[in-house]
Amino acid sequence: MKHAIKRALISVSDKTGVESFARMLAEAGVEILATGGTKKLLAGAGIAVREVADVTDFPEMMDGRIKTLHPRIHGGILALREEPSHTAAMDEHGIPPIDLVCVNLYPFEQTIARPDVERAEAIENIDIGGPTMVRSAAKNHRYVAVVTDPDDYGPILDELQRNGGALELATRRRLAVKAFSLTARYDAAISGWLFRSERADGLTDDAHPETFAVAGTKAMDLRYGENPHQTAAFYRTGDAGEASVARADFLGGKELSYNNLVDLDSAHALAKEFAEPFVCVVKHNNPCGAALANSIEQALAQAWEGDPLSAFGSVLAFTRPLNLACAEFLAGGNRFVEAIVAPGFDADALELLRTKPKWGKNVRLLACGPFGPQTRAEGAIEMKMLCGGFLVQGRDDVAETSSDLRAVTKSAPTDDEVAGLLFANRVGKHVKSNAIVIAKGTRVLGVGAGQMSRVDSVRLAVAKAGDECAGSVLASDAFFPFPDGVEVAMEAGVRAIVQPGGSIRDDKVIEACDGKNVAMAFTGKRHFRH
C-alpha cells in the first residue's frame, strides 16, 4: 500500500543533510512544518516552512520543553485515515494530517560521555517530545513514515520520486522498526545513567538495577559466527566513554570475523591492565604470550617468544603506537597474525604492513586511541547470555599491589619475585580457568588454561615454559586444592607462587612449599574467568 506524502514535520537535533532533504520535499509539493532551531535553519535557507506553533496555536515555552506535545500534532500523526470517527475529529478540531515525521533526538549519549558533564545538563538532554513523536509515527506506520536517521534521506527521496510522491508500506514498516529500536536504545541509556548516578550519589546500595536494559546499533553483519553454519552480527552499545575495539578505527585488512572481535576484545582488555610498554599475544581467547619492557618493540619480541608456535595466527594488542621496528619484526620470518589493536600506527609501520605480501590484504589493523588502567570506565559491567536470561556482573578491575601479598611460607618472595608475581597475577585474570601463568621478570613463559583440574593447567604451563622454568614465578587464579599442582611447578624450577588461598588444605600446600624452600604469597582475591 502506497501513501502519498503531503505534509512533513521536521524537528532534528542532528541537522546533517536536513536542509537538502527539506528543500527537495518542498520542491515536490510537500508542506513543511518545523520547530525552533530547525525552522530557523530551513527558513534561513529560503525553504518554505511553517512553524509548529502556527498549527497548535500555542507558543513554544519553558525553554523549548513544550512545543510538539499537543493534540493537533499527535492527532495528525496518529489518526487512522480510513476511520470515519478519526477523520471527523480531525475536521472538528482543525487537525492537519502529518504524513512524514523526521525527528532525531537530543544528544543524550554524547552528553553523558563527557567526563565534565553536569547532572543538570544531562537531564536537559533527555528528549521528551522527540521520542513521543517518533513512537506515534512508528505506531501509525500504515499511514505515516518516520525518519530518524540522516542516512535514510537519500533513499526516501529516491523512492518518492519513483512512486510519484508516495512511500511503499514495506519502507514505512522498515522505518518503524528502526524508530522503535532508536527509542529503546535511548531509554536504555537514560535508565542506565540514572541508576549509575544514584549509586554515585549514595542514594542506593543496590549493585544492579531492578530492571536491566541494554541496546545496541548494528555496526556490521559478519560472514558467520564462531562456525560457518552460525549467523552473526556486531552491535555497538551507546557507551562511548572508554577506549574499545568496538569504536576503533579500522585501518585495513580482511573484514572482521566473530572470532576476531572476541579475541581482539580479550587482548585489549588485558592490555588495559598496564600503563607501561606492553604487548600481549592472544590465541583462542587466551593470552599465550605477554611482556612489559622498556620499549614497545622489546615487549613485542619477548611476548612473541612466550609461545612462538601458538603466536602464529594470533591477535596482538599494544599499549603504544606500533612503530617501524615492530612492523619489521612482524613482517620478518614466518610471523603471521590475524589482527592487531594498538593506540595507533606510525605512518612508516602502517605502510610496511599494508604492502607486505599476504599481510596487506589479510591482517586486520585497528587503531583505538590511547588507553591504560586509568581510562577504564568506573562501574563497567560484563554480560553473559544464558538460555532464558542473562547474567550481569561488575568487571574484575582489581589489580593487586605488593601490599596485598601476604607471605605464608617460611621464606618470603624477594623484591624481584614480587614484581614477577604481580605481573603474572594480572595476566592471569585474563586466562580462562583453571588459570596458571608462569613468568620471569615481566615476561610470560607459559600459560595453562581451560583445564578441568588445576594440576593439568600447571603441567601445560610448565611444558610451555620449558627449561626457562628454572627461577621463574607462578600465579594461580584460584587456590590449589591439593599440593600436587605446586609440586609439579617446584619440580620444574618455580621459585615463588602467588594464589588467593582459601582451600581447606592450604596448610598442606604451604608445607609442600616450605619443604622445597619456595616462597608463597596469598592475595585473598580469586580471579576466575570462565
C-alpha positions in Angstrom: 0.0 0.0 0.0 1.4 3.3 -1.1 0.7 6.5 0.8 1.4 10.0 -0.6 3.5 12.4 1.4 1.8 15.8 1.5 2.8 17.2 4.9 6.0 16.6 6.8 7.1 17.6 10.3 10.8 18.1 10.8 12.4 18.6 14.2 16.1 17.5 14.4 19.0 17.9 16.8 21.5 16.5 14.3 20.9 18.7 11.3 23.2 16.8 8.9 21.7 16.8 5.5 18.3 18.1 6.7 18.4 21.3 4.6 18.8 19.4 1.3 16.2 16.9 2.4 13.6 19.5 3.3 14.3 21.5 0.1 13.6 18.5 -2.1 10.5 17.7 -0.2 9.3 21.2 -0.6 10.1 21.2 -4.3 8.0 18.1 -4.6 5.0 20.0 -3.1 5.3 18.7 0.5 4.2 21.2 3.2 7.0 21.5 5.8 6.3 22.0 9.5 9.2 22.6 11.8 10.2 23.6 15.4 12.6 26.1 16.8 16.1 25.7 15.5 15.1 23.5 12.6 12.6 26.1 11.4 15.1 28.8 11.7 17.7 26.9 9.7 15.2 26.0 6.9 13.7 29.5 6.7 17.2 31.0 6.6 17.9 28.7 3.6 14.9 30.1 1.7 12.8 26.9 2.2 9.0 27.4 2.7 8.4 26.2 6.2 5.6 26.6 8.7 6.1 26.9 12.5 4.6 24.2 14.5 3.2 26.8 16.8 1.1 28.1 13.9 -0.6 24.7 13.8 -1.0 24.2 17.6 -2.0 27.9 18.1 0.2 27.5 21.2 3.7 29.0 21.6 6.8 27.1 22.4 7.6 27.7 26.1 9.7 26.6 29.1 13.0 26.8 27.1 11.5 24.5 24.4 10.3 21.8 26.7 6.8 22.4 25.4 6.3 22.6 21.6 5.1 19.4 20.0 3.2 17.8 22.8 -0.2 18.9 21.5 -3.3 17.1 20.1 -3.0 18.9 16.8 0.4 17.4 16.3 -0.2 13.9 17.7 -3.7 13.7 16.3 -2.3 14.5 12.9 0.3 11.7 13.3 -1.8 9.0 15.0 -5.1 9.4 13.1 -6.3 6.4 11.1 -7.1 7.9 7.7 -9.8 5.4 6.8 -11.6 5.5 10.2 -14.6 7.9 9.9 -14.5 8.9 13.6 -10.8 9.9 13.3 -11.3 12.0 10.2 -14.4 13.6 11.8 -12.4 14.5 14.9 -9.6 16.0 12.7 -12.2 18.1 10.8 -13.9 19.3 14.0 -10.7 20.3 15.8 -8.7 21.6 12.8 -6.1 18.8 12.9 -4.0 18.6 9.7 -2.7 15.1 8.8 1.0 14.6 9.0 2.4 12.0 6.6 6.1 12.1 7.4 7.8 12.7 10.7 11.6 13.5 10.5 13.0 13.5 14.1 16.3 12.7 15.7 16.8 13.1 19.4 18.7 15.3 21.8 22.3 14.0 22.1 21.9 12.4 25.5 24.5 9.7 25.0 27.1 12.1 23.6 26.4 14.4 26.5 26.9 11.9 29.3 30.1 10.6 27.6 31.8 13.8 28.5 33.7 13.5 31.8 32.9 17.0 32.8 29.2 16.9 32.2 27.0 18.3 35.0 23.9 16.5 36.1 21.6 19.4 35.1 23.0 19.4 31.6 22.5 15.7 31.2 18.9 16.0 32.4 18.1 18.7 29.9 19.4 16.4 27.2 16.7 13.9 27.9 14.4 14.3 24.9 10.6 14.0 25.6 8.8 15.4 22.6 11.1 13.8 20.1 10.6 10.2 21.3 6.9 10.8 21.7 6.6 11.9 18.0 8.8 9.0 16.9 6.7 6.4 18.7 3.5 8.0 17.5 4.6 7.9 13.9 6.1 4.4 14.2 2.9 3.1 15.7 0.9 4.5 12.8 3.3 3.5 10.1 0.4 2.3 8.0 -0.1 5.9 7.1 3.0 7.8 8.4 6.7 7.5 7.6 9.1 8.1 10.4 12.6 9.1 9.6 15.2 9.1 12.4 18.5 8.6 10.5 20.0 11.1 8.1 21.4 8.1 6.1 17.8 7.4 5.1 17.2 10.9 3.5 18.6 9.9 0.1 16.8 6.6 -0.3 13.5 8.1 0.8 13.8 10.9 -1.7 14.6 8.4 -4.5 11.6 6.3 -3.6 9.3 9.4 -3.5 10.5 10.3 -7.0 10.0 6.8 -8.3 6.5 6.5 -6.8 5.0 9.9 -7.6 5.4 11.3 -4.1 4.5 8.1 -2.2 6.3 5.6 0.0 5.7 1.8 0.0 4.3 0.2 3.1 7.4 -2.0 3.3 9.5 1.1 3.6 7.3 2.5 6.3 7.5 -0.7 8.2 11.3 -0.8 7.9 11.5 2.8 9.2 9.2 2.0 12.1 11.4 -0.9 13.2 14.4 1.4 13.1 12.5 4.1 15.1 11.4 1.8 17.9 15.0 0.4 18.1 16.2 4.0 18.5 13.8 4.9 21.3 14.6 1.5 23.0 18.3 2.3 22.9 17.7 5.9 24.1 15.6 4.8 27.1 18.2 2.2 28.0 20.9 4.8 28.0 18.9 7.1 30.2 17.8 4.4 32.7 21.4 3.1 33.0 22.8 6.6 33.5 20.2 7.5 36.2 20.9 4.3 38.1 24.7 4.9 38.0 24.0 8.4 39.2 22.0 7.1 42.1 24.9 4.8 43.1 27.5 7.6 42.7 25.4 9.9 44.9 24.9 7.2 47.6 21.1 7.1 47.0 21.0 3.3 46.6 23.1 0.4 47.9 21.9 -1.9 45.0 24.8 -3.1 42.8 22.5 -3.7 39.9 19.1 -2.1 38.9 15.8 -3.9 39.3 15.3 -4.0 35.5 18.4 -4.1 33.3 18.1 -2.8 29.8 20.8 -2.9 27.1 20.5 -1.9 23.4 22.9 -1.6 20.5 23.1 -0.4 17.0 24.2 -2.9 14.3 27.7 -1.9 13.1 28.1 -4.7 10.7 26.8 -8.1 9.6 29.5 -10.8 9.9 30.2 -13.6 7.5 29.3 -16.1 10.2 29.6 -16.7 13.9 32.0 -19.0 15.7 31.4 -21.6 12.9 30.3 -21.2 9.3 26.7 -22.5 10.0 26.0 -19.8 12.6 24.8 -16.3 11.6 26.3 -13.3 13.4 26.3 -9.5 13.6 28.2 -7.0 15.6 26.3 -4.3 17.6 27.7 -1.2 19.3 26.2 0.0 22.5 25.8 3.7 23.4 28.6 3.7 25.9 31.5 5.6 24.3 33.3 6.6 27.5 36.1 4.1 27.2 38.6 3.1 24.5 37.5 -0.1 23.0 37.7 -2.4 20.0 34.1 -1.6 19.3 35.0 2.0 18.5 38.4 1.6 17.0 39.2 2.9 13.5 39.6 0.0 11.0 42.8 0.8 9.0 42.9 -2.2 6.7 42.9 -6.0 6.2 40.1 -8.5 5.7 36.7 -8.0 7.1 36.5 -8.7 10.8 35.1 -12.0 11.9 33.2 -13.0 15.0 36.2 -14.8 16.5 38.5 -11.9 15.6 36.3 -9.5 17.6 36.2 -11.8 20.6 39.9 -12.2 20.6 40.6 -8.5 20.0 38.4 -7.6 22.9 40.1 -10.0 25.2 43.6 -8.8 24.1 42.6 -5.2 24.5 41.1 -5.9 28.0 44.4 -7.4 29.1 46.5 -4.6 27.6 44.4 -2.1 29.6 45.9 -3.5 32.7 49.2 -1.8 32.0 50.4 1.8 31.6 53.9 0.7 30.5 55.0 -0.5 27.1 53.2 -3.9 26.9 52.3 -6.4 24.2 50.1 -9.5 24.6 49.6 -12.3 22.1 46.1 -13.9 22.3 45.0 -17.1 20.7 41.6 -18.7 21.0 40.6 -16.0 23.6 43.6 -16.8 25.9 46.9 -15.0 26.2 49.8 -17.3 25.1 52.4 -14.6 25.4 52.8 -11.2 27.2 55.6 -8.9 28.2 56.4 -5.5 29.7 59.6 -3.9 28.6 61.4 -0.5 28.2 60.2 -0.2 24.6 57.3 -1.5 22.7 59.5 -3.4 20.2 61.2 -5.2 23.1 57.8 -6.0 24.6 56.7 -7.4 21.3 59.7 -9.7 20.8 59.5 -11.0 24.4 55.7 -11.6 24.2 56.1 -13.5 20.9 58.8 -15.7 22.4 56.5 -16.7 25.2 54.9 -19.2 22.8 56.0 -18.7 19.2 54.2 -21.8 17.9 50.8 -20.6 19.2 51.6 -17.0 18.2 51.1 -17.9 14.5 47.6 -16.8 13.6 47.1 -14.9 16.9 45.8 -11.5 17.8 48.0 -8.8 19.3 47.4 -5.8 21.5 49.9 -3.0 22.1 49.8 -0.2 24.7 51.9 2.1 22.5 51.6 3.0 18.8 53.0 0.3 16.6 56.3 1.6 15.2 58.5 0.6 12.3 60.7 -1.7 14.5 57.6 -3.6 15.5 56.4 -3.8 11.9 59.8 -5.1 10.7 59.7 -7.7 13.4 56.3 -8.9 12.4 56.9 -8.8 8.7 60.2 -10.7 9.0 60.3 -14.5 9.1 57.1 -16.6 9.2 55.2 -14.4 11.7 51.6 -14.1 10.6 48.8 -12.8 12.8 45.1 -12.4 12.3 44.6 -8.9 13.8 46.3 -6.1 15.7 44.8 -3.5 18.0 47.0 -0.5 19.1 46.6 3.1 20.1 47.8 4.0 16.6 50.2 3.0 13.9 53.2 5.1 12.8 53.0 6.0 9.1 56.0 4.0 8.0 54.9 1.0 10.0 51.5 1.1 8.5 52.9 1.4 5.0 55.2 -1.7 5.6 52.3 -3.8 7.0 50.0 -2.8 4.2 52.5 -3.6 1.4 53.8 -6.8 2.9 52.6 -9.8 0.7 49.7 -11.6 2.4 49.7 -9.1 5.3 48.3 -6.1 3.5 45.2 -7.8 2.3 44.6 -10.1 5.3 45.8 -8.7 8.6 43.2 -6.5 10.3 44.6 -3.3 11.8 42.7 -1.4 14.4 43.6 2.0 16.0 41.7 2.5 19.3 43.4 5.7 20.6 45.4 5.9 23.9 44.3 3.7 26.8 45.5 2.2 30.1 44.2 1.4 33.6 43.2 5.0 34.1 41.0 5.0 31.1 38.7 2.1 32.2 35.2 3.2 32.9 34.2 3.1 36.5 31.5 0.6 37.3 31.8 -1.2 34.0 29.8 -4.5 33.7 30.1 -7.8 31.8 27.2 -9.8 30.5 26.8 -13.5 29.6 23.8 -14.8 27.8 22.0 -17.9 29.1 19.0 -19.8 27.7 16.1 -17.8 29.0 18.1 -15.0 30.6 21.5 -13.4 31.1 24.0 -12.7 33.9 25.4 -9.3 34.8 28.5 -8.7 36.9 30.9 -5.9 37.6 34.2 -6.1 35.7 37.2 -7.6 37.5 39.2 -4.5 37.8 41.1 -5.4 40.9 44.8 -5.1 40.5 46.8 -6.3 43.5 49.9 -4.5 44.6 52.8 -5.6 46.9 50.8 -4.6 49.9 48.1 -7.1 49.0 50.5 -10.0 49.1 50.7 -12.0 52.4 53.7 -14.3 52.6 52.5 -17.6 54.1 55.7 -19.7 53.8 58.9 -19.5 55.9 60.7 -17.7 53.2 59.1 -14.6 51.7 59.4 -13.7 48.0 62.2 -11.3 47.1 61.5 -7.9 45.6 62.2 -9.2 42.1 59.9 -12.2 42.7 57.2 -9.9 44.0 57.3 -7.9 40.8 57.1 -11.0 38.7 54.2 -12.4 40.8 52.2 -9.2 40.5 52.7 -9.2 36.7 51.8 -12.9 36.3 48.8 -12.4 38.6 47.5 -9.5 36.5 47.9 -11.5 33.2 46.2 -14.5 34.9 43.0 -12.5 35.4 42.5 -12.8 31.6 43.2 -16.5 31.3 40.3 -19.0 31.2 40.1 -21.1 34.4 41.8 -23.1 35.7 44.4 -20.4 35.0 48.1 -20.8 35.6 50.7 -18.2 34.4 54.5 -18.8 34.7 56.6 -15.7 34.3 60.2 -14.5 34.7 60.5 -10.8 35.4 57.7 -9.2 33.4 57.6 -11.8 30.6 55.2 -14.7 30.4 56.9 -18.0 29.8 54.0 -20.4 29.8 50.2 -20.4 30.3 47.9 -23.3 31.3 44.2 -22.6 30.6 40.8 -24.2 30.5 41.6 -27.5 32.2 39.3 -29.3 34.4 42.0 -29.9 37.0 44.5 -27.3 38.3 47.4 -29.7 38.2 46.9 -30.3 34.5 47.0 -26.5 33.9 50.3 -26.4 35.8 51.6 -29.2 33.6 50.6 -27.3 30.5 52.2 -24.1 31.7 55.4 -25.9 32.7 55.6 -27.6 29.3 55.2 -24.3 27.5 57.9 -22.6 29.7 60.4 -25.5 29.2 63.9 -25.0 30.6 63.2 -21.4 31.4 61.0 -22.6 34.3 64.2 -22.6 36.5 64.0 -19.5 38.7 60.5 -18.5 37.5 57.4 -17.4 39.4 53.8 -18.7 39.1 50.4 -17.2 39.5 47.2 -19.2 40.0 43.7 -17.6 39.6 42.3 -19.7 42.4 43.5 -21.8 45.3 45.4 -25.1 45.0 43.0 -27.8 46.3 45.9 -30.3 46.7 49.7 -30.0 46.9 50.1 -31.8 43.6 50.0 -28.6 41.5 52.7 -26.8 43.4 54.8 -29.9 43.5 54.8 -30.1 39.7 55.7 -26.4 39.5 58.5 -26.7 42.0 59.9 -29.8 40.3 60.2 -27.7 37.1 62.1 -24.9 39.0 59.5 -22.4 40.0 60.8 -20.4 42.9 57.8 -18.3 44.1 54.0 -18.7 43.8 51.0 -16.4 44.3 47.5 -17.6 44.8 44.3 -16.4 46.6 44.4 -19.1 49.3 41.2 -20.4 50.9 41.5 -24.1 50.5 40.8 -26.5 53.4 44.2 -27.9 52.5 46.1 -24.6 52.5 48.4 -25.9 55.3 49.4 -29.0 53.2 50.2 -26.7 50.2 52.2 -24.4 52.3 54.0 -27.3 53.9 55.0 -28.6 50.4 56.4 -25.2 49.5 58.4 -25.0 52.8 59.8 -28.4 52.1 61.4 -27.0 48.9 62.2 -23.5 50.3 59.8 -22.0 47.8 58.1 -18.7 48.7 54.3 -18.5 48.5 52.0 -15.5 49.0 48.3 -15.2 49.3 46.2 -12.4 47.9 42.7 -13.2 49.2 41.3 -12.4 45.8 40.2 -15.0 43.3 40.2 -14.2 39.6 38.2 -17.0 37.9 37.3 -16.3 34.3 35.0 -19.0 32.8 
